[in-house]
Amino acid sequence: MYRKALFSLTLLFFMMGFITCLNDILVPYLKQVFELSYFQASLVQFCFFGAYGLTSIPASKLVEKVGYQKGMVYGFIVTALGCVLFFPAVSMNTYSIFLAALFVLATGVVLLQVAANPYVSVLGPEETASARLTMTQAFNSFGTFVAPFFGSILILSTLQQGSNAEAVKYPYLLIAVVLVIIAVILGRIKFPEIPKSTGGDEGTWKSVFKSRNLILGMVGIFTYVGAEVAIGSFLVNYVMENIAMVETQAANYIAFYWGSAMVGRFLGIYTLKLFSPSKVLTFNSILSIALILISINTDGMLAIYTMIAVGFCNSIMFPVIFTQAIRGFDNSVEKASGLLATAILGGAIIPPITGMIADNNGLRIAFILPAFCYAYIAYYGIKSIRK
């Protein structure tokens, strides 16, 4: 029964990764269509990940009320609605309408995250929670690996044909149809029942906020998502700065970036069973810093490949930080999950700041900010090891 549920959830994580990574195609696409600066283009990520900051706690309350499975179904429906809103955005050819559609789409993804991550974590023994969530996150990475090819062929390839945003309309309509189909199928599958929070003092919001480990984990999620998204958002432009090529060619390197995370997560299924998750987290964080420093101090293919390799290091960070942070919340796992999902707001804050630095100093200097983010994650890993 558990295996059947986990197998079904892999499709959910695939779609979450696919939709999220399409933003990395939208950033350079809308940047050229609307003639935006790096900062203005990064508002795509601001509106998408900003939804986490505003809707994660309401989403966790909804999941507490309706359960994990219905929460996932509702998440797919809201995400599909956001995709459909791309039609009026294209018709009006207005950047702000695109941002509003992305916010609605992201609200659905938030609901999926809040319902699915804790469900996977508690769907089996606690000691293998990191490995289990890493496995489902690996399929999330598979979605991020496929999305750039999809976006490059159907969206970026149209840049030479005109200055309107027509190319995004039908791809997102197709995604909406797929999401509705998944929602219908997911609603008919019988998932194992997981006991919901029983309440009591240890299940109150006040008690959840008192957990220092959870707060440190929230900052860890904030910095991880912010760094990962910042690199992905500007990787196309970074590749084009280092090697002369068009957007459709440079977009392939985004696939390699997210694909390396996918490989790392499949390996992580086993490495997290062999080694302490906190030690793996610390090692990967320090390696990420080293790779970024090498990249920004070199050029050509070396600069590109070392930046892509950061994706491999990212692979186990979210599942390890998430499962470490929710330890001990047996009676309030939905609340803890909601707060951790709120911290994904880092994807809305770090990329625009990175964009502002890039506008004034170039992308090489701007990528120092993600390096500082990984420094905090290394600190969190060391703290977890000591515990």
N, C-alpha and C positions, 0 to 999 in steps of 0.2 A: 504493500500500500504506500509506504514512504517513498519507495523508488519510483512508483508511478507518478506521485505528486512532484518529485524532484525533476523527473523527465519533462513533465508538463511545464514546470517553471522555467526550464531552459529556453523555451520559446519566448516566454515573457521577457526574460533578461536579454535575449537576442534583439527583440524589437526595441527595448529601452536603449540599448547601445546604438542600434541603427539610427534611430530618430535623433538621439543626442549628438552623434557624430556628424550628421548632416549639417549641423550648425557650422562646422569647420569649412564646409563648402559654401554655405550662405555668406559667411563673413567676406571672403575675397570676391564673391559674385556680386553681392549688394554694394560692396565698396566701390566696384567699378561702375555698376549700373547707376548709382546715385552720386558718384564722385565724392566719396566720403573719406575722411581722415581715418587713421588707425583707431583713434579713440571713438569716433562716431560708428565705425564698423563693429567695434567691440560691444556696442550696445545690444547687438544680437544676443551675445552671451549674458549681458546684464539682465535683459528682460527674461531670458529663459531660466537662468539660475536664480534670478531674483524671486521667482515664484516659490522657490524652496523656502526662502526666508519668511514669506508671507502666508504660505498655505500649509506648511508641514505640520504645525500643531493642530489646525482644524482638521487636516487629513487624518492625523493619529486619533483624534476624537471620533471621527467617522468610522475608522477601522475598529475602535473599541466597541462601537455601537452595533455595526453590521457584521463584523468578523473579517478575517483575512481574505477569504475567497471572494466575497461580494465586493470588498474594497478593491481588489484587483480588477474585477469586471467593470466597476464604475470608472476606474482609472483608464481603462482602454477606451471607454465610451467618450470620456472628456478629452482624451488625447486625439481621438478621431475628429471631434468637433473642432479642435484647434487647427487640424489639417485642412478641414473644409473652409475655415475662415481665410485661407490663403486666396480663395477665389475673389472675394471683394477687395482684398489687399492688392491683387494684381490689376483688377478693374480700375481701381482708383490710382494705381501706380504711386502709392504714398508710403514712404519708409515707416512712418509711425504706425500705420495700420498693420504692416508686417510685424512690427514689434508687439503689438497687441495680440495678434494671432499666435505668436510664439509664446506669449505669457499664458494664454489659455491652454495651448498644447502642453506646456511645461507643467501646468497645474495637474493635468492628468498623469504625467510621468511621476510627479511628486507622490500622488496617491499610490501608484504602482510601487514606488520605492518603499514607502512607509508600510505597505502591506506585505510586500514580498521579502524584504531583507530580514525582518525579525522572524517571519514564518520559516524561512530556510534555517535560520540560526537555532530555533527551538525544535526543528523537525529531526530530532535525533540526539545523540549524546553530546554534552557540552564540550568535552575535550576534543571533539572533531568538528566543532562548529566553524572554525576558521577555514579548514580544508573544504568543508561542505559549501560554504558561501563562496570560496575561491572557485570551486567548480562551476557554480551557476554564473559567477562573474566572468568566467572564461568564455561562456557563450555570449555574455554581454559584449566582451571584446571581439568576438567573432562578428557581431553586428557592426561594431565600429570599424572592423577591417573591411567589410563588404561595402559599407555606406559610401566611402570616398569614390569607389569605382562607379557606383550607381549615380552619385551626384556629378561626377566628372563627365560621364557620357550624356546624361539627360539635362544637366544644368549648366556647368561651366563651358561645355562645348558650344553653347549658343551665344557666348559673349561677343563674338565677332559679327553677329547678325543684327544687332540693334541695341538700344539703350533702355529697353523696358524689361520688366521682371516677369514676362510671360512664361518663361521656361520652368518656373517652379510650380505652376498651377496643377498640371496633370500628374507629375510625380507625387505631390502631396495628396491629391485625390485618390490615387492608387493606394497609398499608405493608409488613408482613412478607411477604405473598403476592407483592406486586410485586417485592420485593427477591430473593426466591427465583427468580422467573421471570427477572429480569435476570442472576442468577448462572449459571443454566443457559445462557442465550443467550451470555453473555460467555465461558463455558468452551468454547463451540463455535466462536467466531470465531478466525481465525488472525491473530495480531498479528505485526508485524515483530520479528525477533530483535534484541535490544540486548545487546551484549557485557556480561557481568557483571564485577564487580570481579576483577582478576587477582591481587590480594594483593600481597605484597612489603611493604617497610617503609613505603612511602607509602600503603598501604591498611590499616594497623593502626589500632585505636581510639586508641592513644597519639598517633600522628601527627596524627590528625584533631583531637584535643583541643588540639594545639599551634597550630592556626590561629586567629590573633587575629581575622581577618575573620569566621570562622564564629561565634566567641563573640559578637562584636558583633552579628552577624546574628540569633543566638538571642535576644539581649535585644530586638532589634527586633521579632521575631515575637511575643515574650512581651508587649511593651507594645502592639503593634498589636491582637492578638487580645483582650487584656484590655480595651482602650478600646472597641473595636467592640462586644464582647459586653455590656459594662457599659451602654452607651447603649441597645442593643437590649433588654436585660432590663428596664429601668425606663422605657422610652419610653411604654408604655401609661399608667402612673401619672403620668408627667410631662405627657402630653397632658391627662389628666383634671384635673390641678392647674391647668392654664392655661385650659381651656375645659370647661364643664359638659357631659359626655356619658358614656354607658355604655361598658362594656368592649368590646362588639362594634364600636362606632363607633371607639373609640380604637385598636383593633387594626389598622384600615386604615392608620393612619399608620406602623405597623411595616412594612407592605408598601411604602409610599413610601420609607422609610428604606433598605430593602434594594433596592428597585427603582432608586433613584438610584445605588446601587453597581453594579447591572447595567448601567445606561446608561453609567456611567463606564468600566466594563471593556470594553464594546464600542467606545467611543471610544478607549480605551487601546490597542487592537489596532493602531491607526494612529499615535497620538501617540507611542507608545514606539518606533516606527520612525523618527519624524521628529526626536525630541528624546532627549537622554541620559536613560535611565531614572532615574539618580540625581538629576538636576535636577528631573524630574517628581515624584519621591518627596519631595524637599525642599519644593517649592512646595506640594504637597498637604498636607503635614504642618503647615506654617505657616498655611495657609488653614483647616485644621481647628481650630487653636487660636483663630483669630480668630472663627470661627463659634460655637464653644462660649461664648466670652466675651460675644459679642453676645446669644446665647440666654439665658444665665443672668442677664443684666442688663436684659432686657426681659420682656414678657409677651404673652399672647394668641397670635395666629397667627404673629407675627414670631418669637417664642421657639420655636415648634414648627417652623416652616419652616427656620430656621437650624440647628436641631439635626438635622433630617432631611437637610439638605445635607451634613452631615459624612459621611453614607453615600456620597455622590458622591466625596468626597476619599479615602475608604477604598479605593476601587475597585482601584487599581493597587498598593497597598502590599504585600500578601502576595506576589504574583508577583515584584515587583521585589526585595524583600528576600530572598526565597528564592533566586532565580537569581543575585543578587550574592553571596550567602553560600556557594553551592556551587561557585563558579568554582574551577577548578584541582583538583577532586577526581575526576579521571577514573577512578582505580582504587579509589575508596571512596565513590562517590556514594550508595550505599544507607546507609552509616554516617552521612554528613553529613546526609542526608535524615531519618534517624531522630532525630538530635540536634535538628534544626530542628523536627521534629514534637513533640518533647518540650517545646519552648518554647511550644507552643500552650497549655501549662499556664497561661499568663497569663489565659486565659478562666475558669480556676477560682479564681484569686487576686484579680484586680482587681475583679470584680463583687461578691464578698462584702464586700470593704473599702469599696467604693462604697456598698453597702447599709448597712453599719455607720454610715458618715458620714451617710447619708440618714436613718437612724433617729434620729440625734441632732441633725442640723442642717438636714435637708430636702434634696431632690434637687438644688436649684440649687447649693448648696455642694458636694454630692457629685460633681457633674459636673466640678469642677475637677481631680479625679484623672485622668480621661481626657485632659484638656488637658496635664497633665504627661507623660503617656505619649507624646502626639504630639510633645512637645518633644524627647524622646529620639530619635524616629524622624527628626526634622529634623536632629539631630546626626549620626545614622548616614548620612543622605543626603549631608550636607556632607562627611563623611569619605570617602564613596565617590566624590564628585566630585573631590576632591583626588588620589585614586589614579589 
